[in-house]
Amino acid sequence: MAIPKVTLKEFAEKSDLFIIEDSCHGIGSFYGGKHTGCYSDVGIFSFSTPKIITTGQGGMLVTDNEELYEKFRMIKDFGRDVDKKHQMENAFDHVEMGYNFKFTEFQAAVGIAQMKKLSQRVEHNKKMFQLYKENLASIPEIEFVDLDLKTSVPWFVDILLPNEKIRQGLVEHLKQSGIGTRKFYPPIHKLLPYQSIDGDFSNTDEISERGLWLPSSSFLLDEDILRVCDSIKSFLN
């Protein structure tokens, strides 16, 4: 008997569950005319140091659900009743288990100031991606990860190299020129807590062994990017 297909949203509603959408890298990106992080009950954005908008660490949740919003306010502040905590007699009235996930006022001030620069940084990242792609298009060993710049913002500039040996050689070559890079994250199934998971993850293994992030700071100038490209060309040519 065929198993009926249901969407994740339908399954969540039927099971009385909420969907949390991980959009940590997606600020400034859209899908189907809607900003990422806004398709589910809750969206998560990261403001850690490498992101387009940063407060050093931390991030934010977005939701249209007022009940969840109030619950999050309590959870992030030790589980205290937010509306009563400033009343001396109720200052330590913990309604439920919570955590110390409060954003400092200093971080909030930094984040608000940076949000004013969001559109400028989004355009910079798109331009940076295009500049890399144009200048490395003639190198057959380099494959760019497909990206629709009309709707998506590059977090880092991703490239794929033929194999791990060439990638490692390029990493060392760039390092000698004072240029830092980062290899793609290792596959989750190879991390110690998940090594017992069975399955064929050959595509994940391949991408992880070939992927490299190029310098992608929001403060890079065109001449910086061209210097990186020239160094890459000198190695692969």
LUMTORMI-153169 format. One record per residue: residue number from 1; x, y, z of N, C-alpha, C in turn. Coordinates in Angstrom, 2 decimals. Each point is the difference from the previous one (the first is absolute). Example, Ala and Ser with C-alpha at 12.3 -4.5 7.8 and 13.67 -1.06 7.14 Angstrom:
<atoms>
ATOM   resi       nxx       nyy       nzz      caxx      cayy      cazz       cxx       cyy       czz
ATOM      1     13.19     -5.69      7.80     -0.89      1.19      0.00      0.90      1.20      0.00
ATOM      2     -0.35      1.05     -0.72      0.82      1.19      0.06     -0.77      1.09      0.73
</atoms>
This chain:
<atoms>
ATOM   resi       nxx       nyy       nzz      caxx      cayy      cazz       cxx       cyy       czz
ATOM      1      0.85     -1.19      0.00     -0.85      1.19      0.00      0.89      1.25      0.00
ATOM      2     -0.34      0.92     -0.88      0.79      1.23     -0.11     -0.20      0.88      1.23
ATOM      3      1.09      0.58      0.46     -0.06      0.92      1.14     -0.34      1.39     -0.51
ATOM      4     -1.06      0.62      0.50     -0.38      1.32     -0.49      1.08      1.03      0.32
ATOM      5      0.26      0.89     -0.95      1.02      1.03      0.20     -0.63      1.21      0.69
ATOM      6      0.70      0.50      1.00     -0.45      1.21      0.68      1.17      0.96      0.09
ATOM      7     -0.29      1.28      0.02      1.06      0.99      0.16      0.43      0.05      1.46
ATOM      8      1.16      0.57      0.23      0.49      0.14      1.38     -0.98      0.83      0.82
ATOM      9     -0.56      1.03     -0.63     -0.96      0.86      0.70     -1.25     -0.78      0.38
ATOM     10     -0.50     -0.82     -0.91     -1.20     -0.80      0.28      0.28     -0.99      1.12
ATOM     11      1.17     -0.62     -0.03      0.37     -0.95      1.05      0.08      0.69      1.36
ATOM     12      0.60      1.21      0.01      0.15      0.74      1.26     -1.36      0.38      0.58
ATOM     13     -0.88      0.49     -0.85     -1.33      0.40      0.46     -0.77     -1.21      0.53
ATOM     14      0.11     -1.12     -0.70     -0.72     -1.21      0.41      0.54     -0.53      1.32
ATOM     15      1.30      0.18      0.23      0.66     -0.54      1.19      0.11      1.01      1.13
ATOM     16     -0.59      1.18     -0.20      0.05      1.06      1.01      1.45      0.40      0.31
ATOM     17      0.77      0.19     -1.06      1.40      0.40      0.12      0.21      1.37     -0.66
ATOM     18      1.06      0.67      0.39      0.40      1.25     -0.64      1.25     -0.25     -0.85
ATOM     19      0.11      0.74     -1.09      1.17     -0.12     -0.87      0.94      1.16      0.26
ATOM     20      1.26     -0.32      0.28      1.04      1.02      0.20      0.88     -0.01     -1.24
ATOM     21      0.11      1.13     -0.65      0.72      0.13     -1.28      1.39      0.59      0.23
ATOM     22      1.02     -0.78     -0.33      1.38      0.44      0.15      0.38      0.88     -1.19
ATOM     23      0.05      1.30      0.24      0.39      0.95     -1.05      1.22      0.81      0.46
ATOM     24      0.88     -0.68      0.76      1.14      0.70      0.60      0.86      0.73     -1.02
ATOM     25      0.16     -0.59     -1.19      0.82      0.62     -1.04     -0.83      0.76     -1.02
ATOM     26     -1.32      0.06      0.21     -0.88      0.43     -1.07     -0.47      1.43      0.02
ATOM     27      0.55      0.84      0.87     -0.50      1.37      0.07      0.23      0.72     -1.33
ATOM     28     -1.05      0.63     -0.50      0.08      0.67     -1.30     -0.39     -0.87     -1.17
ATOM     29     -0.30     -1.28      0.24     -0.35     -0.93     -1.08     -1.49     -0.29     -0.01
ATOM     30     -0.53     -0.26     -1.20     -1.43     -0.22     -0.18     -0.25     -1.29     -0.76
ATOM     31     -1.16     -0.58      0.22     -0.45     -1.15     -0.77     -1.48      0.17     -0.29
ATOM     32     -0.36     -0.05     -1.27     -1.40      0.17     -0.37     -0.56      1.33      0.42
ATOM     33      0.84      1.04      0.01     -0.44      1.34      0.36     -0.12      0.24      1.49
ATOM     34      0.42     -0.96      0.80     -0.11      0.11      1.45      1.38     -0.16      0.63
ATOM     35      0.29      0.81      1.01      1.32     -0.07      0.64      0.18     -1.34      0.70
ATOM     36      1.21     -0.58     -0.12      0.27     -1.24      0.71     -0.16      0.22      1.51
ATOM     37     -0.43     -1.03      0.68     -0.27      0.12      1.43     -1.43      0.36      0.31
ATOM     38     -0.79      0.30     -1.05     -1.39      0.44      0.21     -1.00     -1.02     -0.53
ATOM     39      0.47     -1.21     -0.30     -0.89     -1.02     -0.54     -0.57     -0.91      1.08
ATOM     40      0.55      0.10      1.20     -0.38     -0.94      1.05     -0.52      0.74      1.23
ATOM     41     -0.26     -0.75      1.05     -0.49      0.62      1.23      1.05      0.90      0.62
ATOM     42      1.24     -0.43     -0.11      1.11      0.76      0.58      1.17      0.00     -0.99
ATOM     43      0.64      1.16     -0.16      1.21      0.10     -0.82      1.18      0.39      0.87
ATOM     44      1.17     -0.56     -0.30      1.20      0.28      0.78      1.05      0.65     -0.90
ATOM     45      0.59      1.10      0.48      1.09      0.68     -0.70      1.20      0.12      0.93
ATOM     46      1.18     -0.15     -0.56      1.23      0.09      0.79      0.69      1.34     -0.23
ATOM     47      0.55      0.55      1.08      0.80      1.23     -0.08      1.43     -0.25      0.45
ATOM     48      0.50     -1.24     -0.18      1.37     -0.30      0.38      0.97      0.73     -0.93
ATOM     49      1.26      0.00      0.35      0.99      0.88     -0.64      0.05     -0.08     -1.54
ATOM     50     -0.07     -1.20     -0.63      0.16     -0.01     -1.47     -1.25      0.42     -0.78
ATOM     51     -1.12      0.23      0.68     -1.24      0.28     -0.72     -0.01      1.42     -0.57
ATOM     52     -0.92      0.26     -0.94     -0.10      1.32     -0.63     -0.29      1.07      1.03
ATOM     53     -0.90     -0.30      0.93     -0.28      0.87      1.15      0.50     -0.74      1.24
ATOM     54      0.83      0.65      0.81      0.56     -0.68      1.15     -0.09      0.85      1.26
ATOM     55     -0.19     -0.70      1.11      0.08      0.64      1.31      1.08     -0.69      0.83
ATOM     56      0.88     -0.74     -0.66      1.04     -0.75      0.67     -0.44     -1.43      0.25
ATOM     57     -1.15     -0.17      0.61     -0.62     -1.30      0.21     -1.50      0.22      0.13
ATOM     58     -0.72     -1.12      0.11     -1.45      0.12      0.18     -0.76      0.04     -1.31
ATOM     59     -1.28      0.34      0.09     -0.84      0.05     -1.18     -1.39      0.43      0.38
ATOM     60     -0.98     -0.33     -0.83     -1.38      0.37      0.33     -0.98     -1.05     -0.52
ATOM     61     -1.15     -0.04      0.66     -1.12     -0.81     -0.45     -1.07      0.93     -0.54
ATOM     62     -0.71     -0.43     -1.04     -1.15      0.76     -0.50     -1.21     -0.92     -0.04
ATOM     63     -1.15      0.53      0.38     -1.23     -0.79     -0.02     -1.21      0.93     -0.04
ATOM     64     -1.07     -0.47     -0.60     -1.28      0.70      0.01     -0.91     -0.55      1.08
ATOM     65      0.46     -1.03      0.69     -0.81     -0.66      1.03      0.23      0.70      1.34
ATOM     66     -1.01      0.72      0.49      0.17      0.79      1.22      0.24     -0.89      1.22
ATOM     67     -0.62     -1.16      0.03      0.19     -0.92      1.12      1.45     -0.49      0.07
ATOM     68      0.55     -0.37     -1.16      1.40     -0.43     -0.04      0.93      1.15      0.37
ATOM     69     -0.33      1.19     -0.49      0.81      1.18      0.30      0.12      0.22      1.50
ATOM     70     -1.12     -0.06      0.70      0.02      0.19      1.45      0.76     -1.12      0.70
ATOM     71     -0.12     -1.20     -0.52      0.71     -1.14      0.60      1.51      0.17     -0.17
ATOM     72      0.43      0.44     -1.18      1.42      0.21     -0.24      0.56      1.09      0.91
ATOM     73     -0.79      1.04      0.24      0.45      1.08      0.89      0.29     -0.54      1.39
ATOM     74     -0.81     -0.94      0.45      0.23     -0.59      1.32      1.20     -0.94     -0.01
ATOM     75      0.07     -0.87     -1.01      1.06     -1.01     -0.05      1.37      0.65     -0.03
ATOM     76      0.15      1.09     -0.76      1.32      0.62     -0.14      0.42      0.75      1.25
ATOM     77     -0.93      0.23      0.92      0.28      0.79      1.21     -0.27     -0.84      1.25
ATOM     78      0.63     -1.18      0.04     -0.08     -0.89      1.16     -1.40     -0.56      0.25
ATOM     79     -0.93      0.18     -0.94     -1.36     -0.49      0.21     -0.84      0.90      0.88
ATOM     80      0.45      1.25      0.14     -0.75      0.94      0.84     -1.16      0.62     -0.77
ATOM     81     -1.03      0.37      0.71     -1.13      0.71     -0.60      0.48      1.41     -0.32
ATOM     82      0.18      0.29     -1.27      0.61      1.26     -0.44     -0.79      1.21      0.50
ATOM     83     -1.33     -0.11      0.01     -0.82      1.15      0.38      0.02      0.26      1.51
ATOM     84      0.44     -0.98      0.80      0.00      0.17      1.45      1.39      0.14      0.60
ATOM     85      1.04     -0.25     -0.80      1.33     -0.12      0.60      0.51      1.33      0.57
ATOM     86     -0.55      1.12     -0.48      0.46      1.30      0.50     -0.74      0.41      1.28
ATOM     87     -0.99     -0.79      0.39     -0.66      0.22      1.29      0.81     -0.75      1.06
ATOM     88      0.48      0.73      1.01      0.95     -0.57      0.94     -0.46     -1.33      0.59
ATOM     89     -1.29     -0.10      0.35     -0.48     -1.20      0.65     -0.06     -1.19     -0.96
ATOM     90      0.00      0.28     -1.33     -0.08     -1.07     -0.99      1.27     -0.12     -0.84
ATOM     91      1.09      0.65      0.43      1.22      0.05     -0.82      0.57     -1.38     -0.27
ATOM     92     -0.21     -0.94      0.92      0.58     -1.33     -0.17     -1.09     -1.06     -0.14
ATOM     93     -1.11      0.39     -0.58     -1.10     -0.93     -0.23      0.23     -0.73     -1.33
ATOM     94      0.57     -1.19      0.08      0.30     -0.79     -1.20     -1.22     -0.84     -0.35
ATOM     95     -0.60      0.31     -1.14     -1.23     -0.68     -0.41      0.30     -1.38     -0.56
ATOM     96      1.14     -0.14     -0.71      0.39     -1.29     -0.56      1.51     -0.03     -0.15
ATOM     97      0.54     -1.16     -0.37      1.44     -0.12     -0.15      0.47      0.90     -1.14
ATOM     98      1.05      0.75      0.25      0.52      0.90     -1.03      1.51      0.03      0.00
ATOM     99      0.55      0.90     -0.81      1.45      0.08     -0.19      0.43      1.46     -0.04
ATOM    100      1.29      0.20      0.10      0.54      1.36     -0.07      0.40      0.30     -1.44
ATOM    101     -0.97      0.21     -0.85      0.23      0.26     -1.42     -0.23      1.47     -0.34
ATOM    102      0.12      0.86      0.98     -0.31      1.42     -0.24      1.05      0.65     -0.88
ATOM    103     -0.48      0.86     -0.87      0.85      0.82     -0.86      0.41      1.23      0.81
ATOM    104      1.28      0.35      0.03      0.39      1.19      0.76     -0.43      1.26     -0.76
ATOM    105     -0.16      1.07      0.73     -0.37      1.27     -0.63      1.09      0.47     -0.96
ATOM    106      1.24     -0.31      0.34      1.11      0.38     -0.88     -0.11     -0.74     -1.33
ATOM    107     -0.26     -1.31      0.06     -0.16     -0.78     -1.22     -1.17      0.51     -0.82
ATOM    108     -1.11      0.31      0.68     -1.18      0.51     -0.71      0.30      1.31     -0.72
ATOM    109      0.76      0.88      0.65      0.36      1.28     -0.61      0.85     -0.21     -1.24
ATOM    110      0.95     -0.94      0.10      0.84     -0.32     -1.17     -0.86     -0.57     -1.12
ATOM    111     -0.91     -0.91      0.35     -0.85     -0.62     -1.01     -0.91      0.99     -0.71
ATOM    112     -0.60      0.91      0.76     -0.88      1.02     -0.58      0.78      0.89     -0.97
ATOM    113      1.23      0.38      0.40      0.84      0.84     -0.88      0.37     -0.76     -1.27
ATOM    114      0.27     -1.30      0.13      0.40     -0.78     -1.17     -1.18     -0.26     -0.94
ATOM    115     -1.19     -0.15      0.56     -1.17     -0.26     -0.84     -0.23      1.14     -1.00
ATOM    116      0.43      1.20      0.38     -0.14      1.14     -0.91      0.89     -0.15     -1.23
ATOM    117      1.01     -0.89      0.11      0.95     -0.22     -1.11     -0.30     -1.28     -0.76
ATOM    118     -1.13     -0.66      0.33     -0.28     -1.30     -0.58     -0.06      0.03     -1.52
ATOM    119     -0.78      0.91     -0.57     -0.15      0.03     -1.46      1.34      0.25     -0.68
ATOM    120      0.82      0.84      0.61      1.32      0.30     -0.55      0.89     -1.25      0.02
ATOM    121     -0.05     -0.75      1.08      0.83     -1.20      0.12     -0.52     -1.13     -0.89
ATOM    122     -1.31     -0.09     -0.15     -0.56     -0.98     -0.91      0.50      0.23     -1.42
ATOM    123     -0.04      1.24     -0.45      0.48      0.33     -1.34      1.50     -0.25     -0.13
ATOM    124      0.75      0.31      1.05      1.45     -0.24     -0.03      0.29     -1.49     -0.17
ATOM    125     -0.70     -0.85      0.77      0.24     -1.44     -0.09     -0.35     -0.56     -1.37
ATOM    126     -1.07      0.51     -0.59     -0.37     -0.44     -1.35      1.05      0.43     -1.03
ATOM    127      0.46      1.22      0.14      1.03      0.51     -0.92      1.29     -0.80      0.16
ATOM    128      0.37     -0.31      1.25      1.21     -0.77      0.28     -0.08     -1.38     -0.65
ATOM    129     -1.16     -0.65      0.12     -0.19     -1.32     -0.61      0.17      0.09     -1.52
ATOM    130     -0.61      1.01     -0.61      0.10      0.16     -1.45      1.44      0.25     -0.44
ATOM    131      0.73      0.79      0.78      1.38      0.33     -0.33      0.88     -1.25      0.05
ATOM    132     -0.18     -0.80      1.02      0.73     -1.27      0.09     -0.33     -0.88     -1.20
ATOM    133     -1.29     -0.12     -0.28     -0.44     -0.92     -1.07      0.52      0.44     -1.36
ATOM    134     -0.04      1.30     -0.26      0.48      0.52     -1.29      1.50     -0.23     -0.17
ATOM    135      0.76      0.19      1.07      1.46     -0.09     -0.10      0.52     -1.42      0.06
ATOM    136     -0.82     -0.94      0.47      0.44     -1.39      0.08     -0.73     -0.90     -1.00
ATOM    137     -0.79      0.61     -0.87     -0.82     -0.78     -0.94      0.86     -0.81     -0.98
ATOM    138      1.20      0.45     -0.26      0.86     -0.68     -0.98      0.79     -1.15      0.60
ATOM    139     -0.14     -0.25      1.30      0.75     -1.06      0.67     -0.87     -1.26      0.06
ATOM    140      0.33     -1.03     -0.81     -0.87     -1.19     -0.07     -0.07     -0.80      1.29
ATOM    141      1.01      0.15      0.88      0.00     -0.76      1.25     -0.96      0.57      1.04
ATOM    142     -0.55      1.19     -0.26     -0.86      0.64      0.99     -1.47     -0.08     -0.43
ATOM    143     -0.82     -0.46      0.93     -1.45     -0.06     -0.22     -0.68      0.83      1.09
ATOM    144     -0.82      0.94     -0.39     -0.73      0.81      0.97     -1.32     -0.68      0.37
ATOM    145     -0.39      0.12      1.26     -1.30     -0.49      0.44     -1.07      0.92     -0.58
ATOM    146     -0.99     -0.59     -0.67     -1.05      0.79     -0.65     -0.70      0.91      0.99
ATOM    147     -0.24      1.23     -0.44     -0.65      0.98      0.87     -0.76      1.01     -0.84
ATOM    148     -1.26      0.22      0.33     -0.81      1.00     -0.68      0.12      1.31      0.77
ATOM    149      0.79      0.92     -0.52      0.27      1.25      0.71     -1.22      0.92      0.07
ATOM    150     -1.04     -0.30     -0.78     -1.20      0.83      0.07     -0.75     -0.24      1.32
ATOM    151      0.13     -1.20      0.53     -0.75     -0.34      1.20      0.89     -0.39      1.18
ATOM    152      1.26     -0.36     -0.25      0.86     -0.52      1.06      1.23      0.87      0.21
ATOM    153      0.44      0.05      1.25      1.20      0.76      0.35      1.11     -0.97      0.35
ATOM    154      1.16      0.08     -0.64      1.10     -0.89      0.37      0.48      0.32      1.41
ATOM    155      0.03     -1.02      0.85      0.57      0.20      1.34      1.52     -0.02     -0.14
ATOM    156      0.54     -1.10     -0.53      1.39     -0.10     -0.43     -0.02     -0.30     -1.50
ATOM    157      1.13      0.22     -0.67      0.13     -0.41     -1.40      0.50     -1.43     -0.01
ATOM    158     -0.84     -0.91     -0.50      0.30     -1.44      0.01      0.55     -0.44     -1.34
ATOM    159      1.10     -0.77      0.02      0.47     -0.63     -1.23      0.26     -1.48      0.28
ATOM    160     -0.06     -0.80     -1.07      0.31     -1.42      0.08      1.23     -0.26     -0.86
ATOM    161      0.95     -0.76      0.53      1.23     -0.36     -0.70     -0.06     -1.48     -0.36
ATOM    162      0.84     -0.46     -0.91     -0.12     -1.39     -0.47      0.13     -1.06      1.09
ATOM    163      0.88      0.24      0.98      0.21     -1.00      1.04      0.67      0.65      1.21
ATOM    164      0.14     -0.78      1.07      0.58      0.49      1.24      1.47      0.40     -0.17
ATOM    165      0.75     -0.73     -0.84      1.43      0.30     -0.17      0.19      1.38     -0.60
ATOM    166     -0.75      0.32     -1.04      0.10      1.32     -0.63     -0.50      1.08      0.97
ATOM    167     -1.08     -0.30      0.72     -0.52      0.98      0.96      1.04      0.33      1.06
ATOM    168      0.64     -1.03      0.56      0.99      0.23      1.04      1.19      0.79     -0.54
ATOM    169      0.41     -0.31     -1.23      1.10      0.73     -0.61     -0.34      1.48     -0.18
ATOM    170     -1.25      0.28     -0.40     -0.42      1.38     -0.18     -0.06      0.73      1.34
ATOM    171     -0.51     -0.68      1.02     -0.08      0.60      1.34      1.40      0.43      0.45
ATOM    172      0.98     -0.87     -0.16      1.37      0.30      0.43      0.62      1.10     -0.84
ATOM    173     -0.29     -0.02     -1.31      0.52      1.03     -0.89     -0.53      1.38      0.38
ATOM    174     -1.30      0.09      0.24     -0.60      1.28      0.38      0.51      0.46      1.36
ATOM    175      0.20     -0.95      0.91      0.49      0.35      1.33      1.38      0.65     -0.07
ATOM    176      0.84     -0.49     -0.90      1.34      0.56     -0.17     -0.07      1.45     -0.50
ATOM    177     -1.11      0.34     -0.64     -0.19      1.38     -0.49     -0.78      0.85      0.99
ATOM    178     -0.22     -0.55      1.21     -0.74      0.75      1.02     -1.49      0.03     -0.23
ATOM    179     -0.53     -0.99     -0.73     -1.42     -0.07     -0.32     -0.63     -1.19      0.73
ATOM    180     -0.96      0.27      0.86     -0.65     -1.06      0.76     -1.21     -0.57     -0.71
ATOM    181     -0.23     -1.30      0.15     -1.17     -0.67     -0.56     -0.54     -0.96      1.05
ATOM    182     -1.16     -0.58     -0.28     -0.58     -1.03      0.88     -0.56     -1.13     -0.84
ATOM    183      0.33     -1.23      0.41     -0.59     -1.15     -0.66     -1.46     -0.13      0.43
ATOM    184     -0.81     -0.68     -0.83     -1.39     -0.25      0.34     -0.07     -0.79      1.32
ATOM    185     -1.13      0.12      0.68     -0.20     -0.75      1.23      0.12     -1.50     -0.26
ATOM    186      0.51     -0.76      0.98      0.01     -1.47     -0.17     -1.42     -0.53      0.04
ATOM    187     -0.26     -1.14     -0.65     -1.34     -0.58      0.03     -0.43     -0.34      1.42
ATOM    188     -1.25      0.21      0.31     -0.50     -0.27      1.35      0.18     -1.47      0.37
ATOM    189     -0.19     -0.90     -0.98      0.07     -1.43      0.33      1.42     -0.45      0.34
ATOM    190      1.01      0.86     -0.21      1.38     -0.35      0.37      0.41      0.62      1.34
ATOM    191     -0.87      0.80      0.58      0.28      0.55      1.32     -0.27     -1.06      1.06
ATOM    192      0.76      0.04      1.08     -0.02     -1.06      0.99     -1.40     -0.37      0.51
ATOM    193     -0.87      0.98      0.33     -1.30     -0.40      0.56     -0.91     -0.71     -0.99
ATOM    194      0.31      0.08     -1.32     -0.93     -0.51     -1.01      0.60     -1.12     -0.85
ATOM    195      1.16     -0.53      0.39      0.66     -0.99     -0.83     -0.72     -1.33     -0.04
ATOM    196     -0.97     -0.20      0.88     -0.76     -1.25     -0.01     -1.13      0.01     -1.03
ATOM    197     -0.22      1.14     -0.65     -1.07      0.10     -0.98      0.37     -0.76     -1.27
ATOM    198     -0.89     -0.87     -0.45      0.22     -0.76     -1.24     -0.61      0.74     -1.18
ATOM    199      0.58     -0.21     -1.17     -0.56      0.62     -1.20      1.08      0.33     -1.01
ATOM    200     -0.44      0.30     -1.19      0.92      0.39     -1.08      0.02      1.52     -0.09
ATOM    201      1.10      0.59      0.40      0.13      1.46     -0.02      1.14      0.41     -0.93
ATOM    202      0.13     -0.70     -1.13      1.13      0.22     -0.91      0.00      1.40     -0.59
ATOM    203     -1.18      0.56     -0.29     -0.05      1.37     -0.53      0.50      1.00      1.03
ATOM    204     -0.42     -0.18      1.25      0.45      0.87      1.08      1.50     -0.10      0.18
ATOM    205      0.54     -1.22     -0.03      1.45     -0.21      0.14      0.75      0.71     -1.12
ATOM    206     -0.50     -0.14     -1.22      0.70      0.60     -1.14      0.03      1.52      0.09
ATOM    207     -1.13      0.61      0.28     -0.06      1.46      0.08      0.88      0.51      1.14
ATOM    208     -0.02     -0.69      1.12      0.80      0.42      1.14      1.50     -0.05     -0.32
ATOM    209      0.42     -0.97     -0.79      1.42     -0.16     -0.33      0.46      0.94     -1.11
ATOM    210     -0.95      0.58     -0.73      0.37      0.87     -1.13     -0.26      1.48      0.26
ATOM    211     -0.82      0.31      1.00     -0.46      1.37      0.18      0.97      0.90      0.73
ATOM    212      0.04      1.27     -0.43      0.87      0.99      0.62     -0.72      1.35      0.01
ATOM    213      0.08      0.69      1.14     -0.52      1.36      0.11      1.12      0.99     -0.23
ATOM    214     -0.22      0.91     -0.92      0.98      1.04     -0.29     -0.23      1.20      0.92
ATOM    215      0.99      0.89      0.13     -0.20      1.20      0.83     -1.29      0.72     -0.41
ATOM    216     -0.86      0.29      0.98     -1.33      0.54     -0.31     -0.43      1.10      0.96
ATOM    217      0.94      0.70      0.57     -0.34      1.07      0.94     -0.77      1.12     -0.69
ATOM    218     -0.92      0.59      0.75     -0.76      1.14     -0.54      0.88      1.22     -0.21
ATOM    219      1.23     -0.06      0.48      0.90      1.15     -0.10      1.07     -0.18     -1.08
ATOM    220     -0.08     -1.11     -0.76      0.97     -0.21     -1.07     -0.21      1.01     -1.12
ATOM    221      1.08      0.53     -0.52     -0.04      0.89     -1.15      0.18     -0.82     -1.28
ATOM    222     -0.36      0.60     -1.13      0.15     -0.70     -1.28      1.44     -0.46     -0.21
ATOM    223      0.96      0.86      0.36      1.40     -0.37     -0.21      0.42     -1.18      0.88
ATOM    224     -0.64     -0.13      1.18      0.28     -1.16      0.86     -0.47     -1.28     -0.69
ATOM    225     -1.20      0.04     -0.56     -0.56     -1.17     -0.66      0.82     -0.37     -1.23
ATOM    226      0.43      1.00     -0.75      0.82     -0.26     -1.19      1.34     -0.61      0.39
ATOM    227      0.55      0.41      1.13      1.27     -0.59      0.46     -0.19     -1.47      0.35
ATOM    228     -1.14     -0.33      0.64     -0.30     -1.40      0.30     -0.13     -0.80     -1.29
ATOM    229     -0.71      0.56     -0.97     -0.19     -0.69     -1.28      1.32     -0.23     -0.71
ATOM    230      0.87      1.00     -0.01      1.31     -0.13     -0.65      0.82     -1.10      0.67
ATOM    231     -0.06     -0.08      1.33      0.75     -1.03      0.71     -0.55     -1.40     -0.30
ATOM    232     -1.33     -0.11     -0.12     -0.61     -1.28     -0.36      0.43     -0.41     -1.40
ATOM    233     -0.03      0.94     -0.92      0.40     -0.29     -1.39      1.45     -0.43     -0.07
ATOM    234      0.88      0.64      0.75      1.42     -0.34     -0.04      0.24     -1.43      0.49
ATOM    235     -0.85     -0.48      0.91      0.14     -1.37      0.49     -0.58     -1.00     -1.00
ATOM    236     -1.21      0.24     -0.48     -0.68     -1.00     -0.85      0.50      0.03     -1.44
ATOM    237      0.66      1.07     -0.40      0.54      0.06     -1.37      1.44     -0.50     -0.05
</atoms>
